Amino acid sequence: MKVRAHARSSSGRRRFAAALLLALAAGPAGAAGGWLFPAKLAGPVSTLHLATGPGRVQALTGGERWRDMDPDPCPDGRIVFASNRGRPGPVDPRRPVENVDIFIVRPGAPPRRLAGAAGDDVQPRCAPDGRHVAYVHRGGEREALHLVRLEDGADSLRLELERLYDLAWLPDGRGLVLAARRAGQGVLLRYSLETDSAEPLYGVPPDAPPAEPAAVSVSPDGQHLAFILHPLYAGGVRKAWILPHDGGAPRPISPENVQVQAPLTWSPDGRSLLYAAALDYDYEFDEVHHKKTYRGAVNLYLSPLSGATRCLTVGGLHRSPVFFPDGRRIAFLYADRLDARTLELRVMNKDGNDVKPWYDRVAPHALLRWYRYEHKNTSANLP
């Protein structure tokens, strides 16, 4: 299917690549890349952008109709993402996700559909070794884990579940950890590519209050898993938990009085967990203006594996915090209102000081990903 987006000549692609390299070179001292995210253009329309410093932003995909979201970089410099591009008709502003497929793009070239079927294909994640892209297919009563082999584009269904909420690659690229519901139970599963099977790592005990893992993250060394346990009962608290990957009991790591939000991000040394959490969150409906009025705040928290949790920010809406690769700074999204429809990319040091704005047109559904424009050798032959 023809894609309506940035069809460039070879000379145009060369100019784009040169501009991108210049933008990366102009980044902060020590930086070898920048932050990848969907930028809001108008209404629900969003395209992928790269920020390398305050005001230094480069568009990576284009189009006036599409909703590009959830980008994830591959080791060879390509980017996988979910999008409704190529679908007929305008973007429906009433639906945050609609009829999306998985695409892959190399900066300077047009995006190409990597996977797409009836229903929604979401949450693409490129393997650390660059050989596969995992994604979640949602359609019908069950959800499924799919893998695309980048060498030849072969797409295979690997595992069906009642619900598949989140997935994270193991550092060696030989498997994934899944946050899911299976046989009515909230579980964490370890899926092995070698054996094409999934084994349980954690299950919510039958006698515990009903809950399900809603998000999962693997530490850089693969030794620990972090996950959010979402309560399925009124008055419950969304907590972040730590689970040793080689066995052992999980333990909560977030404060008792906050509701933890995805994603969970590890520090580069694997010793701390960074996340956003809602404090005193509530809302009421304004009958006069026919809208919700929100109270409380969503702040950023840093929880060491050993030591006390620290709140890094106060007030407003903070989302998607991520460490820079050197571990000395944090990028995050911010708005002064909890119901904001456009967010600002900001950067601060790891102690929460020296906050600097970088870009003010980030889509509200955005997650931040570090993009390093250094290619590794792979056998992939897609664009």
Secondary structure as a PSIPRED ss2 file (coil, helix, strand):
# PSIPRED VFORMAT (PSIPRED V4.0)

   1 M C   1.000  0.000  0.000
   2 K C   1.000  0.000  0.000
   3 V C   1.000  0.000  0.000
   4 R C   1.000  0.000  0.000
   5 A C   1.000  0.000  0.000
   6 H C   1.000  0.000  0.000
   7 A C   1.000  0.000  0.000
   8 R C   1.000  0.000  0.000
   9 S C   1.000  0.000  0.000
  10 S H   0.000  1.000  0.000
  11 S H   0.000  1.000  0.000
  12 G H   0.000  1.000  0.000
  13 R H   0.000  1.000  0.000
  14 R H   0.000  1.000  0.000
  15 R H   0.000  1.000  0.000
  16 F H   0.000  1.000  0.000
  17 A H   0.000  1.000  0.000
  18 A H   0.000  1.000  0.000
  19 A H   0.000  1.000  0.000
  20 L H   0.000  1.000  0.000
  21 L H   0.000  1.000  0.000
  22 L H   0.000  1.000  0.000
  23 A H   0.000  1.000  0.000
  24 L H   0.000  1.000  0.000
  25 A H   0.000  1.000  0.000
  26 A C   1.000  0.000  0.000
  27 G C   1.000  0.000  0.000
  28 P C   1.000  0.000  0.000
  29 A C   1.000  0.000  0.000
  30 G C   1.000  0.000  0.000
  31 A C   1.000  0.000  0.000
  32 A C   1.000  0.000  0.000
  33 G E   0.000  0.000  1.000
  34 G E   0.000  0.000  1.000
  35 W E   0.000  0.000  1.000
  36 L E   0.000  0.000  1.000
  37 F E   0.000  0.000  1.000
  38 P E   0.000  0.000  1.000
  39 A E   0.000  0.000  1.000
  40 K E   0.000  0.000  1.000
  41 L E   0.000  0.000  1.000
  42 A E   0.000  0.000  1.000
  43 G C   1.000  0.000  0.000
  44 P C   1.000  0.000  0.000
  45 V E   0.000  0.000  1.000
  46 S E   0.000  0.000  1.000
  47 T E   0.000  0.000  1.000
  48 L E   0.000  0.000  1.000
  49 H E   0.000  0.000  1.000
  50 L E   0.000  0.000  1.000
  51 A E   0.000  0.000  1.000
  52 T E   0.000  0.000  1.000
  53 G E   0.000  0.000  1.000
  54 P C   1.000  0.000  0.000
  55 G C   1.000  0.000  0.000
  56 R E   0.000  0.000  1.000
  57 V E   0.000  0.000  1.000
  58 Q E   0.000  0.000  1.000
  59 A E   0.000  0.000  1.000
  60 L C   1.000  0.000  0.000
  61 T C   1.000  0.000  0.000
  62 G C   1.000  0.000  0.000
  63 G C   1.000  0.000  0.000
  64 E C   1.000  0.000  0.000
  65 R C   1.000  0.000  0.000
  66 W C   1.000  0.000  0.000
  67 R E   0.000  0.000  1.000
  68 D E   0.000  0.000  1.000
  69 M E   0.000  0.000  1.000
  70 D E   0.000  0.000  1.000
  71 P E   0.000  0.000  1.000
  72 D E   0.000  0.000  1.000
  73 P E   0.000  0.000  1.000
  74 C C   1.000  0.000  0.000
  75 P C   1.000  0.000  0.000
  76 D C   1.000  0.000  0.000
  77 G C   1.000  0.000  0.000
  78 R C   1.000  0.000  0.000
  79 I E   0.000  0.000  1.000
  80 V E   0.000  0.000  1.000
  81 F E   0.000  0.000  1.000
  82 A E   0.000  0.000  1.000
  83 S E   0.000  0.000  1.000
  84 N C   1.000  0.000  0.000
  85 R C   1.000  0.000  0.000
  86 G C   1.000  0.000  0.000
  87 R C   1.000  0.000  0.000
  88 P C   1.000  0.000  0.000
  89 G C   1.000  0.000  0.000
  90 P C   1.000  0.000  0.000
  91 V C   1.000  0.000  0.000
  92 D C   1.000  0.000  0.000
  93 P C   1.000  0.000  0.000
  94 R C   1.000  0.000  0.000
  95 R C   1.000  0.000  0.000
  96 P C   1.000  0.000  0.000
  97 V C   1.000  0.000  0.000
  98 E C   1.000  0.000  0.000
  99 N C   1.000  0.000  0.000
 100 V C   1.000  0.000  0.000
 101 D E   0.000  0.000  1.000
 102 I E   0.000  0.000  1.000
 103 F E   0.000  0.000  1.000
 104 I E   0.000  0.000  1.000
 105 V E   0.000  0.000  1.000
 106 R C   1.000  0.000  0.000
 107 P C   1.000  0.000  0.000
 108 G C   1.000  0.000  0.000
 109 A C   1.000  0.000  0.000
 110 P C   1.000  0.000  0.000
 111 P C   1.000  0.000  0.000
 112 R E   0.000  0.000  1.000
 113 R E   0.000  0.000  1.000
 114 L E   0.000  0.000  1.000
 115 A E   0.000  0.000  1.000
 116 G C   1.000  0.000  0.000
 117 A C   1.000  0.000  0.000
 118 A C   1.000  0.000  0.000
 119 G C   1.000  0.000  0.000
 120 D E   0.000  0.000  1.000
 121 D E   0.000  0.000  1.000
 122 V E   0.000  0.000  1.000
 123 Q E   0.000  0.000  1.000
 124 P E   0.000  0.000  1.000
 125 R E   0.000  0.000  1.000
 126 C E   0.000  0.000  1.000
 127 A C   1.000  0.000  0.000
 128 P C   1.000  0.000  0.000
 129 D C   1.000  0.000  0.000
 130 G C   1.000  0.000  0.000
 131 R C   1.000  0.000  0.000
 132 H E   0.000  0.000  1.000
 133 V E   0.000  0.000  1.000
 134 A E   0.000  0.000  1.000
 135 Y E   0.000  0.000  1.000
 136 V E   0.000  0.000  1.000
 137 H E   0.000  0.000  1.000
 138 R E   0.000  0.000  1.000
 139 G E   0.000  0.000  1.000
 140 G C   1.000  0.000  0.000
 141 E C   1.000  0.000  0.000
 142 R E   0.000  0.000  1.000
 143 E E   0.000  0.000  1.000
 144 A E   0.000  0.000  1.000
 145 L E   0.000  0.000  1.000
 146 H E   0.000  0.000  1.000
 147 L E   0.000  0.000  1.000
 148 V E   0.000  0.000  1.000
 149 R E   0.000  0.000  1.000
 150 L C   1.000  0.000  0.000
 151 E C   1.000  0.000  0.000
 152 D C   1.000  0.000  0.000
 153 G C   1.000  0.000  0.000
 154 A E   0.000  0.000  1.000
 155 D E   0.000  0.000  1.000
 156 S E   0.000  0.000  1.000
 157 L E   0.000  0.000  1.000
 158 R E   0.000  0.000  1.000
 159 L E   0.000  0.000  1.000
 160 E E   0.000  0.000  1.000
 161 L E   0.000  0.000  1.000
 162 E C   1.000  0.000  0.000
 163 R E   0.000  0.000  1.000
 164 L E   0.000  0.000  1.000
 165 Y E   0.000  0.000  1.000
 166 D E   0.000  0.000  1.000
 167 L E   0.000  0.000  1.000
 168 A E   0.000  0.000  1.000
 169 W E   0.000  0.000  1.000
 170 L C   1.000  0.000  0.000
 171 P C   1.000  0.000  0.000
 172 D C   1.000  0.000  0.000
 173 G C   1.000  0.000  0.000
 174 R C   1.000  0.000  0.000
 175 G E   0.000  0.000  1.000
 176 L E   0.000  0.000  1.000
 177 V E   0.000  0.000  1.000
 178 L E   0.000  0.000  1.000
 179 A E   0.000  0.000  1.000
 180 A E   0.000  0.000  1.000
 181 R E   0.000  0.000  1.000
 182 R E   0.000  0.000  1.000
 183 A C   1.000  0.000  0.000
 184 G C   1.000  0.000  0.000
 185 Q E   0.000  0.000  1.000
 186 G E   0.000  0.000  1.000
 187 V E   0.000  0.000  1.000
 188 L E   0.000  0.000  1.000
 189 L E   0.000  0.000  1.000
 190 R E   0.000  0.000  1.000
 191 Y E   0.000  0.000  1.000
 192 S E   0.000  0.000  1.000
 193 L C   1.000  0.000  0.000
 194 E C   1.000  0.000  0.000
 195 T C   1.000  0.000  0.000
 196 D C   1.000  0.000  0.000
 197 S E   0.000  0.000  1.000
 198 A E   0.000  0.000  1.000
 199 E E   0.000  0.000  1.000
 200 P E   0.000  0.000  1.000
 201 L E   0.000  0.000  1.000
 202 Y E   0.000  0.000  1.000
 203 G E   0.000  0.000  1.000
 204 V C   1.000  0.000  0.000
 205 P C   1.000  0.000  0.000
 206 P C   1.000  0.000  0.000
 207 D C   1.000  0.000  0.000
 208 A C   1.000  0.000  0.000
 209 P C   1.000  0.000  0.000
 210 P C   1.000  0.000  0.000
 211 A E   0.000  0.000  1.000
 212 E E   0.000  0.000  1.000
 213 P E   0.000  0.000  1.000
 214 A E   0.000  0.000  1.000
 215 A E   0.000  0.000  1.000
 216 V E   0.000  0.000  1.000
 217 S E   0.000  0.000  1.000
 218 V E   0.000  0.000  1.000
 219 S C   1.000  0.000  0.000
 220 P C   1.000  0.000  0.000
 221 D C   1.000  0.000  0.000
 222 G C   1.000  0.000  0.000
 223 Q C   1.000  0.000  0.000
 224 H E   0.000  0.000  1.000
 225 L E   0.000  0.000  1.000
 226 A E   0.000  0.000  1.000
 227 F E   0.000  0.000  1.000
 228 I E   0.000  0.000  1.000
 229 L E   0.000  0.000  1.000
 230 H E   0.000  0.000  1.000
 231 P E   0.000  0.000  1.000
 232 L C   1.000  0.000  0.000
 233 Y C   1.000  0.000  0.000
 234 A C   1.000  0.000  0.000
 235 G C   1.000  0.000  0.000
 236 G C   1.000  0.000  0.000
 237 V C   1.000  0.000  0.000
 238 R C   1.000  0.000  0.000
 239 K E   0.000  0.000  1.000
 240 A E   0.000  0.000  1.000
 241 W E   0.000  0.000  1.000
 242 I E   0.000  0.000  1.000
 243 L E   0.000  0.000  1.000
 244 P E   0.000  0.000  1.000
 245 H C   1.000  0.000  0.000
 246 D C   1.000  0.000  0.000
 247 G C   1.000  0.000  0.000
 248 G C   1.000  0.000  0.000
 249 A C   1.000  0.000  0.000
 250 P C   1.000  0.000  0.000
 251 R E   0.000  0.000  1.000
 252 P E   0.000  0.000  1.000
 253 I C   1.000  0.000  0.000
 254 S C   1.000  0.000  0.000
 255 P C   1.000  0.000  0.000
 256 E C   1.000  0.000  0.000
 257 N C   1.000  0.000  0.000
 258 V E   0.000  0.000  1.000
 259 Q E   0.000  0.000  1.000
 260 V E   0.000  0.000  1.000
 261 Q E   0.000  0.000  1.000
 262 A E   0.000  0.000  1.000
 263 P E   0.000  0.000  1.000
 264 L E   0.000  0.000  1.000
 265 T E   0.000  0.000  1.000
 266 W E   0.000  0.000  1.000
 267 S C   1.000  0.000  0.000
 268 P C   1.000  0.000  0.000
 269 D C   1.000  0.000  0.000
 270 G C   1.000  0.000  0.000
 271 R C   1.000  0.000  0.000
 272 S E   0.000  0.000  1.000
 273 L E   0.000  0.000  1.000
 274 L E   0.000  0.000  1.000
 275 Y E   0.000  0.000  1.000
 276 A E   0.000  0.000  1.000
 277 A E   0.000  0.000  1.000
 278 A E   0.000  0.000  1.000
 279 L E   0.000  0.000  1.000
 280 D E   0.000  0.000  1.000
 281 Y E   0.000  0.000  1.000
 282 D E   0.000  0.000  1.000
 283 Y E   0.000  0.000  1.000
 284 E E   0.000  0.000  1.000
 285 F E   0.000  0.000  1.000
 286 D E   0.000  0.000  1.000
 287 E C   1.000  0.000  0.000
 288 V C   1.000  0.000  0.000
 289 H C   1.000  0.000  0.000
 290 H C   1.000  0.000  0.000
 291 K E   0.000  0.000  1.000
 292 K E   0.000  0.000  1.000
 293 T E   0.000  0.000  1.000
 294 Y E   0.000  0.000  1.000
 295 R E   0.000  0.000  1.000
 296 G E   0.000  0.000  1.000
 297 A E   0.000  0.000  1.000
 298 V E   0.000  0.000  1.000
 299 N E   0.000  0.000  1.000
 300 L E   0.000  0.000  1.000
 301 Y E   0.000  0.000  1.000
 302 L E   0.000  0.000  1.000
 303 S E   0.000  0.000  1.000
 304 P E   0.000  0.000  1.000
 305 L C   1.000  0.000  0.000
 306 S C   1.000  0.000  0.000
 307 G C   1.000  0.000  0.000
 308 A C   1.000  0.000  0.000
 309 T C   1.000  0.000  0.000
 310 R E   0.000  0.000  1.000
 311 C E   0.000  0.000  1.000
 312 L C   1.000  0.000  0.000
 313 T C   1.000  0.000  0.000
 314 V C   1.000  0.000  0.000
 315 G C   1.000  0.000  0.000
 316 G C   1.000  0.000  0.000
 317 L E   0.000  0.000  1.000
 318 H E   0.000  0.000  1.000
 319 R E   0.000  0.000  1.000
 320 S E   0.000  0.000  1.000
 321 P E   0.000  0.000  1.000
 322 V E   0.000  0.000  1.000
 323 F E   0.000  0.000  1.000
 324 F C   1.000  0.000  0.000
 325 P C   1.000  0.000  0.000
 326 D C   1.000  0.000  0.000
 327 G C   1.000  0.000  0.000
 328 R C   1.000  0.000  0.000
 329 R E   0.000  0.000  1.000
 330 I E   0.000  0.000  1.000
 331 A E   0.000  0.000  1.000
 332 F E   0.000  0.000  1.000
 333 L E   0.000  0.000  1.000
 334 Y E   0.000  0.000  1.000
 335 A E   0.000  0.000  1.000
 336 D C   1.000  0.000  0.000
 337 R C   1.000  0.000  0.000
 338 L C   1.000  0.000  0.000
 339 D C   1.000  0.000  0.000
 340 A C   1.000  0.000  0.000
 341 R C   1.000  0.000  0.000
 342 T C   1.000  0.000  0.000
 343 L E   0.000  0.000  1.000
 344 E E   0.000  0.000  1.000
 345 L E   0.000  0.000  1.000
 346 R E   0.000  0.000  1.000
 347 V E   0.000  0.000  1.000
 348 M E   0.000  0.000  1.000
 349 N E   0.000  0.000  1.000
 350 K C   1.000  0.000  0.000
 351 D C   1.000  0.000  0.000
 352 G C   1.000  0.000  0.000
 353 N C   1.000  0.000  0.000
 354 D C   1.000  0.000  0.000
 355 V C   1.000  0.000  0.000
 356 K E   0.000  0.000  1.000
 357 P E   0.000  0.000  1.000
 358 W E   0.000  0.000  1.000
 359 Y E   0.000  0.000  1.000
 360 D E   0.000  0.000  1.000
 361 R E   0.000  0.000  1.000
 362 V E   0.000  0.000  1.000
 363 A C   1.000  0.000  0.000
 364 P C   1.000  0.000  0.000
 365 H C   1.000  0.000  0.000
 366 A C   1.000  0.000  0.000
 367 L C   1.000  0.000  0.000
 368 L C   1.000  0.000  0.000
 369 R E   0.000  0.000  1.000
 370 W E   0.000  0.000  1.000
 371 Y E   0.000  0.000  1.000
 372 R E   0.000  0.000  1.000
 373 Y C   1.000  0.000  0.000
 374 E C   1.000  0.000  0.000
 375 H C   1.000  0.000  0.000
 376 K C   1.000  0.000  0.000
 377 N C   1.000  0.000  0.000
 378 T C   1.000  0.000  0.000
 379 S C   1.000  0.000  0.000
 380 A C   1.000  0.000  0.000
 381 N C   1.000  0.000  0.000
 382 L C   1.000  0.000  0.000
 383 P C   1.000  0.000  0.000
